[in-house]
Amino acid sequence: MAIFYNIPEMPVPAWASVTSDGRVFHRYYEGGKRRKVVLGKLVDKVSTNGALMMAPNENMRRLYSDEFEQCYGAGSSSSNRVITGLYAANLRVCAAIGLYQCVQRSFGTADGNILMDLAMMAFAKRSSAVYLIDDFVEAHMHYSLNKVSSSSVSKMLTKRISSSQIQDFKVSWINEYQRNNDLKEVWLSIDGSNSDCKTVGSALAAHDKSKTGNSTMIIGQIWAVDVSTGVPVTWFVNEGNVPDCVAFERIMTFLGEHDLGVKGVLLDRGFASEAIMSLISSYGLEYIIMLKDDCNGFSEMFKHHCDDIRRVVSRRIMNGGLYGITGEVKVFRKSNSMTKVGLFFSSLNADERAEDFSDKLTCEIERIDEELRQGRHDIAVNNRFSDIISIEVSDDGLPAGVAVDFDTWQSVYDSKGYFAVASSMDIDARHLYSMYSLIDTSEKTFRMIKSELEFDTLRGHTDAGIEARIAVSFISAVFRQVYSNHCNNIGAKPNHLIDRLCIVAVEANLDGIFRVSNSGDVSVSKLFSSIGVTKADLADLATQMTKIRQGTNLSQYRELTSFEQDNIRTEADRFVDIIQNSINKDYCYPYGSSGAAPAVKTRKPGRPPGSKNKKTLAREATMSGDPSAQTQRRGRGRPPGSKNKSTLAREAAMANAPSEQVQRRGRGRPPGSRNKSTLAREAAMAEALSEQDIKSGSEVNISSYKNAFVSSVSTDLSTFKRGRGRPKGSKNKKTIEREMAAAAQALPRGRGRPPGSKNKKTLIREGVAVINCGSQSLKRGRGRPPGSKNKKTLAREAIASAARSQ
């Protein structure tokens, strides 16, 4: 524990003891056991009353705050500076993807917050060791409203986290992940790991070969990761002696029960077995599997094609010196069918591995020579090089020298850099390798999970504690991958930004009110912008810290100001909406038996009878006139069943038309109809009524007038050829039909001339002027005469007048 050298020394408490090397400690009893805690270090100084002085450490400030504050003042035992950057990023990301809500619902609010603190610490420290939690929560803002200690956390993991809660969390998360990503055809990378177990009496541990090759107690794990995002989907803990095929079947059965749309799986060479390949085919899935070096598929492809791809430019499939070829061989000697196998050669990897092998072989030869010079007789060759190196024996049976098989050495040297991949799909070498390279994303996730679990050894007092620690590592791995994706979007390094996040902090003044002391640099601002953390959120965290120090009873569900504007909802709000049936099925989660929320029966796979999908519900709500539903954003393209403007206008016109006009006509113009030119000409003719007919008040006969007009014209109008385009002043069908309908539906006018109407003489004069294009019009001065109108107005009024006269 770090010593506080930047503050004055304090007297050694009367109840404390001092060791011979100057350490100040205190012994106490807890749970019937005697314990000791170091409080500081003795200094070469005494107080005015002769008491010994010491430099205190963090234990003295945290565990014995009353004595600490007597020396340094009230409030000195509490840290005035709290790091909030890591907490803000973790809370925002986990709540946005629904991970935080799943943890709280499955494990409860208080225990769920402690698990989130452990996961956040595992992310920052790359270790889920419980003893690190004391220092972490002291420096960082955390989910738990009260400070947690390593002993209380250890008890919670051992006694309060049950297998049923962990199973409920798995179901909740896989459902949440499907909703967030709309998974229909996802490729999963599945990998397993075996770790030594030091727990006494563990039911999960079983004797088997560990990574070191020794037979010891081990525990197995298997993980499924979405290769497109690198986000873990689920995991299982297995007994140490469970075969890979059984563990694989267990996880595939779980995924199938929850309707995850898996298209295929990417597997490492550890899963290259005929049982697993047959199991995958039985599920109807595709697979891409790395083969072991002693597999028949690799041996056959290497035997026939090794020279065809070794630095042959025609077989170069990717930058970086990668060459490849595909063929069909039996993956296993007892296989009944042929399988597509790709053989690949990496020139860069070949040189590195070959030289590394040769260096180690040379060192082994030098070691044997040195032992021979020393006269040793019990010389043994490393099994790795026994095919190449042997000990020569003299006639008297003593070691005489080292024999090296250079031909075998050369063949091993030349075999470096080759690897083979089997696939259920008929694809070429380039496509096959690009598909398999997606496993790199998941491999990074697996390495991070293993590092947080302390690599080769799992430590814990009980099996429940081990399973809970693995669950914490899963939560941490999900957050880290989403966080890394945001870092990649802004072009930043994830590990570098972890250090930069620790700069963002709040600090309390003498009045005990926390305020933002540092909001981070440019890289942190870009990260916060990407994940959605605002300046108002940082100020809100300062306010929350002030309320926590003042003892205000805050909600166990931690949130930020931006949650409301971005519609990030709590699990409790989601459940209330389910009960009230006020939202769609996005939030209808099956609740478990953890006690975090009332139990709701889970439905069977598939949509219940009579239910409707999202698009149908949204469309029906929009058609019913629901304003809230109309604000929902629809997908691209016209919604199913909708009609364009032309169709709507045509149907509206057909609805208002007489029944005989609604019937659909055949191709071509209906009998008796006229084209645009004829309609325009006849309309103009109807306006040019004879003055004598109008004066005499006789009834107008448009047909007889038309015949007389045509007979008086020397040129045949039917053969008159007009220019390209519509004649000036003419109108299309829709305009003519609309104006004729408006004129026909005009109400009968009262006595007297309607406002704006004209007498017969004016109408005759204007009609003649339109027909003769101005040749017979009266000669007027420059400009339009007062009260005159342009051609379009005159034509429209002439049509209306003719309709009224009829």
N, C-alpha and C positions, 0 to 999 in steps of 0.2 A: 504494500500500500504506500502510495507516494506521501512523502513528508512535506508539510507546509513550511518552507523556508522563507517565504516572502511576508510572513506575519511575525509579530513578537512572540517570544516563548511564553509558556504558561506554567504555573506550578503543577507539580505532579500530584494527582488526587491522592487523598489519604488512603483510599481503598485499593490503590493500584500497587503493583509490584514491579521490581526492576531486576533484570537479568544481569549476569556478570559482564555481558558485552554491551550494556547500556540500553537495552530495549525495555520500554515501559509496556506492561501488559496487565490484563485483568482476567481472573479465573471466575467462572460462574457455572451453575448447573442448569441444564435445559433438558427436559424429557428424561430425567434420571441419569443423564450423562454429564461428565465434567468437560467443560470447554474452555478455550483460552483465545483471547483476542488481543492483538497488539495495538496499542494506542498512540505510540510515538517513540521518540528517541531522546535519551538523556543528553543534556548539554552541560558544559563545564561552567555552570553559573548557578547561583543561589539567589533567592528572593530576599527582601529586606528583613523578613522574619526568619530567615534561615532555611526555608523550604527548597527542596530540589526543583530545578526547572527542566522543562522538556519542550521539544518541537513536536506539536501534535500532527496527526495524520488524518486521513479521511474517516477512519473508523471513529475517532474521537469526536469529530464534528457531527457525524450522522447518528451514532449510537448513544452518545452521551451529550445531547444538545444542551441540556440545562447547564452543566458545568462549563461547556464551551461558551455559551452566551454570557455567563457570569464574568468571564475574562475579556470577551471581545464585543459585548453589547448585544442587545435584543435583536433578533433576526439574523445574527451573523452565522447561525448554524444552517441557514437556508441559502442555497446558491442564488445569487442575484442575476446570473446570466444563464439562460436556458437556450439550447440549440433547438430551433423549430423547423429548419429547412428539410431535414430528413423525414420528420413526422408529417409535414404538409404534403410532400410528394407521395409518401406512402399512403396516407389517408385518401388523398384525391384519386390516385390510380386505383386502389383497391375498391373504393366505393363506386367509382365509375363503371368498373367491369362487374360489379355485383359480388366480388369476393368477400368484402367486409360484411355484407348482409348475410351471406351464407354462413360465415363463421359465427356471427352473433346468433343466428337462428338455431344452429346445430349445437353449439356449446354453451349458449346462454350469454347474457350481456357482460357480466363481470369476468367469467372465465374466458369468454371469447376475446375480451380486451387484453387479457394477459397473454393469450396465444399470439395475438397480433403484435404485442411488444416483443415476444420471443422471436417471431418471424422477422420483425424489423431489425432486431439485434443480429440475427443470423445473417441477414443481408449485408449489414454494415461490417460485422466482424468476421464473416465467413466461417462462423462456428455457432452451433446451437448449444454449446456447453452452458449449463444453467448458472454456474458460478460467475459468469460474466455479466449477469443481468443487473447486479448491484451498481456497478460503476456506470453502466449504460443509462439506466433510468435516472441516475443522478445528474448526468450531463445533458440528456435529451428530453424533450417533451414526449410524453408517452400516452398510450390509450387509457391505461388504468388511472382512475382519479386519485387513488392512493398509491404511495410508493410500495413497490413489491420487493421482496427479498428473495435471495436464491433458495432459502429453506422453504418459504411459502410456495414458491413456484414448483419446487421439486415435489412437495406434497400434493399439489393440484394435479400435476402430470401423473402421479402414481395412483391417486385415490379418486379423483373426480372426473377424469376423462375416461369414458367407457368406450368399448368397441362399437356399441350401437350408435353413439354420437359420431364416431369417426365414419361409420357406414352412412349415416344420414348426411354428413357433410359431403361425402363422395357423390351421392345421388344429387344433392342440391347443386354442387358445382358443375357436374356434367350437364344438367338441365340448363343452368345459367349460361354455360359456355355455348351451348347450341343456340339459345335464344339470341345471344349477342353476335354470333358469327354466321347464323343461318347455314349450318353445315349440311350439305347434301351429298357431296362426294369428297371426303377428306382422306388424305394419306397420313397414316400414323407411323411414327418410328417407335418401336417397342424394344426396350433393352432391360437386361437384368443385372443384378450385382449380388455378390455374396460377401458378407462381412463377418469377421470374427466376433464372437459374443462372449463377454466376460461376466455376464449375469449368472449368478448361482441359481440353479433350479429352474432355468427358463424352459417353458414348454415349446417356445418357438425354435429354440436352438436344437440342432441335431448334428451328429458326427458326419463329416464329409470332408473332402479335400478343399482346403482354402486356397487363396491366391498364391500363398507361399509354397503350395504343394504338400503341406503337412495335413494330417488328419486331426481336425479339431472341431469344436462346437461353432457352427456358423448359422447365420440367419440370412435368408434370401429376400430380395426385393425385385419387383418388376414394375416398370413405368411405361406409360403411353404418352407420347408427345405429338402434337400437331406439327407436321414438318413445314407447313406454310407459314406459321407464326412462331414456332418454337415454344409455345405455351403448353405446359403439362395438362393432360386431360384427366388422368386418373392414375392410381397406383395400387399395389397390393403387397402385403408382407407375407412371406411364405416360410414354411419350415425349411431348415437348411438342406435336407436331403430330398426335397421335392424336385423331380425332373423338370427341365425347361419346357417340355411339351405340355406337362400338366399345368404349370404356372401360366403358360401362354393360353391354354384353353380356358383357364379361369378368368383371365382378363378379357378375352374375346367374348365369353358368355355374358359378362357384366355389361360390356359395350352393346351387345346385341339386345339385351333386355331393356335398354334405355334408348333404343331407336337411333343410335348414332350412325349417320350415313357414311360408313367406312367403305372406301373404294379399294384400297390396298394398303399393304404394310411394307415398311423398310426394316430389314433385320440385319444385325451384325453376324459375323461368322459363328458366334456362339450358339445361334439358333439354326444352323445349317444341319438339319436332320430330316430324314424322310418322313418321320411322324409329323413334324410341324408343317412341312410342305403339303402333306395330304390333308392335314387339319384345315389349313388355309383354303385349299381347294374345295373342301366340303362346305365351307361358309360362303363360297361363291366370290371370293376376294382375289385380287391380284397380289403378287408379291415380287419383291426384289431383294435377294439375299446374297451377302458376301459368302463365298465358299472357303473352307479351310484348305490349307496347302496339300493335305493328304487325301482330299476328296477326289473321287474318280472324275468328276466333271472338270476340276482344275488340271488334273494329271493328263487327261486326254487332250484338252485344248492346248496345254503347254507342249505336249509331245508333237502335235501336228502343226502348231502355228507360232511357236516362240520366235522362230527366225523370220516369220512373215511380218512381224510388227516391231521387231527390235530396231529402232531408229530408221524405219522405212517411211519416208515422207508421204507416200501415198496412203499410209494408214494413220497419219497424224490427225487426231480428232479434236484437239484442244490445245490452247497455249500452255506453256509450262512443260513441254516435252512429253505429252501424253499420247500414246498410240493404242489402237484397239481394233479388235475384230470379233465377230460373233459367229457362232455355229451351233448345231444341235447335237448334243451328246447325252449319254446317261449320267445324271448327276451322281448317282450311287450305283455301285456294281450290280445290285439286285433290283434296280429300277425296272419297271415294266414299259416305260415310255421314254421318248426323247424329250429333252428340255432345252430351251434357248439359253446358251451360256456365252457370256462375253469375256474374252481374255484381254487384259490391259497391261501396258508396260509404261512405267514412269521413269524417264531417263534420269531426272534429277534425284529421285528417290533411290534408283538403282545404284548410282555412284556413291551416295552417302551410306547406304546400308552395306554395300559390298566392301567399301573401304573400312567401315567400322568392324565388320566381321573379320576382315584380314588383320586389322590391328590387334584385335583380341586373340586371334589365332597365333600371331607372332609373339605376343606376350606370353602365351601358354608355352610355346616352344622355348623361349628364353628362360622361363621358370624351371622347366625340366632340365635344361642344360646346366643351370646353376646348381640344381640339386645333384646332378650327376658329378659335377666337379667337387661337390662337398662329400662325395662318397656315400650318399644315401642309397639304400636298397629298396625302401618302401615307397616307391614313386608311383603315383596314380595320375591318369590322364582325365581331364574334365570330360564328362559324358557328352557335352555339346560338341566336342572336337574328336571324339573317339573314332569316327569314320575316316579322319584325315591323319591324325597323329597316332603313332604306336611306339612302344619302347623296344629297342633292339636288345636282344639277350646274347651274352657271350656263351662260349662252350661250357663254362662252369656255372651257368644259370644266373649270372649277375647282370644287372642293367649295364649296357655298353654304349648306348647312344639313342638318338631320336630319329625315327623314320617318318617321312612326310609323303603322303600320296598327293602329288601335285595335280594329277588328272581330276581327282575328286574335288580338290580345292578349287580348281578352275571351273568345274561344273556348278559348284555351289556359288561361286563368285558370279557366274553368268546368270544364275537363276534369280538373283536379287532384283527387285523392282517389278516383278510380275504379280498380278492378283486377278481373280476371276469372280464374276457376279452372275448368278442365275436369275432368270426372270420368267414369269408366266406369260409375258406379252411378247409378241413377234415384232420387235423393234430393232433398229440398227445400233451400232456400238456408240455413236455419239449421243443418241437419245437415251440409251440405257445408262451411260455414265452420268449424264445430266440429271436423271431421275435419282440415281443413287447418291449423288453429291448433296442432295437435300438433307441427308442424314447428318451433315456437319452441324446444322442448326441445333438439332436435338442432342448431339454429342456434347455441345457446350453446356446445355442444360444438365445433362447427366453428370458431367464433371463438377459442376457447381454444387449439385445436390450431394455428391459423395464427399466433397470437401467440407460442407457444412456438417455432415455426419461423421467427420473426423476420419475419412477414408476407410481404412481396413478394419477398424474395430468399433463396435457399437457398445456403448456403456450405459448402464441404467440399473436401478434397483429391482425393477419388475418388468414383465413383458408389456404391461399397460403403459409404463413410462417410455419404453422403447418405441411402441407404436405411436404414442403421442408426439415424441420427438420427430419421428419420420413425417407425421402430419404437419408439424411446424415447418419442416424443411420443404414440404410440398407447397405450403402457403408462400414461403419465402421465394421459392423457385418461380411461382406464377408471377409474383410482383416483379422479380428481377428481370424476367423476360420481357414483360410489357414495358418496364422502365428502360431496358436496353433498346427496345424498338423505338421509343421516343428519342433516345440519345442518337441512334442512327439517323433518324429523320432530321436532326439538327446538325449532324456531322460532328458529334462530340464523343469522347471515350467514356463509357459508363463508370469505370473505376476512378477516373480523374474527377468526374462530377460528384462522386460520393464525398470526396474531400471538400469540394467547393460548397456542397450543401451544408456542411458543418459550420460554415461561416455565417449562414443565415440564423439569426438569434434574436431574442427579446431580452431586455435588461430592466431590472427594477431600480427605481430611484429611492431616495430616502423616505418618500411617502408610501412606498410599497406598491406603487402602480407600475405595471410592466408596460413597456413601450418597445417598438421595433428599433433595434440598435443597428442591424445590418440586414439588408434585403438581398445581398448576394451581388455577384459580378455579372458581366454580360452573358456568359455561358449559362449561369443559373437562371437568368431572366428568360433566355430562349427555352430552357427546359420547362420552366413554370408556364410559359405561354403555350407550349406544346401540350402539356398535360392538363392545363386549365386552372392553375393556381393564380389568383389575382392578388393585388396589393391589399384589397379589402380582406382577403383571407388571412394574410399575415397580421394585419391589425386585429382581426378577430381572435387569432391565437394569443396575442398579447392580452386581450381582454379576458379570454378563458383562463390564462395563467393567473391573472389578478384575482379572479373569482375563486380559483382553486386554493390560492394562498389565504384568501379571506374566509375559507370554509363554506362557501356557497354550495348548496346541494345541486350539482349539475346532472344532466341526463347521462346515463351510461353510454348512450349511442352518441359517438363523437361525430361532429360534422363541421363543415365550413360554410361561409356565407354564400359561396358560389353554388352550393348544392341546390338551393331553391330555384335560382334562375336557370340552371341547367337540368332541372327536373330529376335530380338524383334522389331517389326516395328511400326512406328507411324500410326495413322489413316489416315493422309494425304498421306503417301506412299501407303497404301492399296488402297485408292481411285484412285490414279494415275494408279496403276496396273490394276484396274478394267476398267478404260477408255481405256487403251492400250491393254486390253485383253491378257496380258502377263503372267498371273498367272491363276491357277485353281480356282475353285469356293469356296475355303476356305475363301477367303477374299471378296466375293461378298455380302456385307451387304446392306440391304435396308435402305437408308438414309431417315431421317424424315424432318420435316419442321423447325428445330431449327436454320438453317442458318449456322451451323458449316461445312456443306459440301453440294454440289449440290444435288438436289433431284433426286432419282432414284426410278422408279416405283417398288413396291413390287410385287412379283409373288404370284400366288395362292398356296395353300398347295399341296405338291407332286412335283415330278421331272417334269420339262417341257417336252413336247413331243419331242423326238429326242435327248434328252440329255443323257449323260452317267455318270456312277458313277466313283469314284476315281480310282478304280482298273482297269477299262476298259481304262480310259484315260492314266494311267501310262503304261499299257501293250502296247497300240498302239504307244505311244511315244517311248518306248523302241524298238519296232519292226521297227519303221521308221528310227532308227539310230540316234536319237537325243542324243548328249552326255550329256546334262544337265538332260535329263529324265533318263538316265541310272545310274546316281548317286543317284537317289531316292531309298530309302531302301524299299524292298518289304517285305511282310509278310512271315511267316513261311510256309514251304512246297513249292512244285513246282508250279509256276504260272499256272492258267488254260490255257490249250491248248499247253503247252510246252511238250517236249519229252526228254527222257533220252538218254544217249550216245549210247546205243545199238540200239535203234530204229532209231536214226539219221544215224548211220553207215550202218544199214541194208537198209534203204531207199536210201542212196547214192549209195550203191552197186547195188541195183535193178535198179536205174536210169541209170547206166552205162552198165548194162547187156543187152543182146539181148532180144527182145520182148518175145521170147518163154520161157526165163528163169524167166521173171518177174511174170508169173502166179504162183499163190500159189499152192504148191504141197500138197498132202494129208499126212496122218500120215505114218510113216515108211520111209525106204530108197527108193529113186526113182529107178525104174528098170534100171539095168545096172550100178548102182553106186557101189563103193567099200568102204570098211571101211579103217581105218587108217593103219592097218597092211598090208593089200593088196597093198595100194598105196605106202607105204614105200618099200615093197618087190619088187614091179614091177619097182620102180625107181632105186633100186640098181641093179636089173637085166639088166635094159637098159644100165647101165654103163659098165657092163661086156661084152662088144662086143668081138666077136671072132677075134683073131689077123689076121686070114686068110681073113676074110671079109673086114677088114680095109685095109690090105695090097693090096688086089686085087682091092680096090676102089669100091667094089660092094655096092649097096644101102642097108642100114641097115633095116632089118625087125624085129622090136622088138617083134611082136607076135610070129613069128616062132622061134626066139631065146628063148623066154620064154618057149615055148613048149619043145624045146630040152633040156633046162636047167632043167625043172621039171622032164623030163623022165630020166635024168642022176642021179638024186638024189634018194637014196634008201628010205629015210624017207618021208612019206606023209606030205607035208607042211600044208595041210588043217587041219590035226589032231594034228599038233604040238602045245602044250599048253605052252604059255609063262607065266611068273610070273606076279604078281600084279603090276599095274602101267604101264605107257607108256614105251615102249622099249627105251633103250638108243639111242640117235641120231634120234629118230622119231620126227615128227612134227605134230601139230594139223591141222585141216582142213583149218583154216584161213591162217596159214603160208604157207601151200602147195599151196593153191589157189593164194595167193599173189605172191609167187615166180614163179609159172607157168605163171601167167598173165604177170609178168615182163619179163620173158624169151620169151613169145610169141610176145610181143610188141616191142622186141628189133629191132632196125633198121638194115638193111643189112650192113655188114661191107665192107670196101674197100679191095683192093688187099693186099695180105700179111697176115701173122698171126697177130691177134689182140694182143695188149700189155697184157702180163700176161697169154696168152693162151699156151697150151702144144700140142706137137705132138702126133701122134696116139700111139706110143709105151708107152709113159708116161701115157696116159689115160688108156691103157689096163692094165698096171702094177698096177696103183692105184685102178682101178675097181676090179681087182682080189683080191687085198689086203683087200678091204672093205668087199667083199662077204665072204671070208674065215676067216675073223676076225683075220687076221695076220698069219694064218697057212702057206699060200703060199707066204707070203711077203718075200722079200729079207732080209737076215740077216744083220742087221746093228749094228754098235757099240753102245755104251752107249750114251743116249741123242738123240734128234731128229736131223736127218741129215740136213745139210744146205739146205734151200729152201723147206723143207718138211712142210706139213700142217696137222692139226688135223682132226679128223673124220668128224666133222660138216662141215668144209671148203671143204674137199674132196667131201662129198656127195652133197653139194650145187653146186660145180663146175661141178660135173658129170651130175647133172640134167640139168644145163645150156648148157653143151656141147651136151648132147643128143638132147635137143630141137633145137640147131643150126643145128645139122646134119640132123634132119628131115626137 
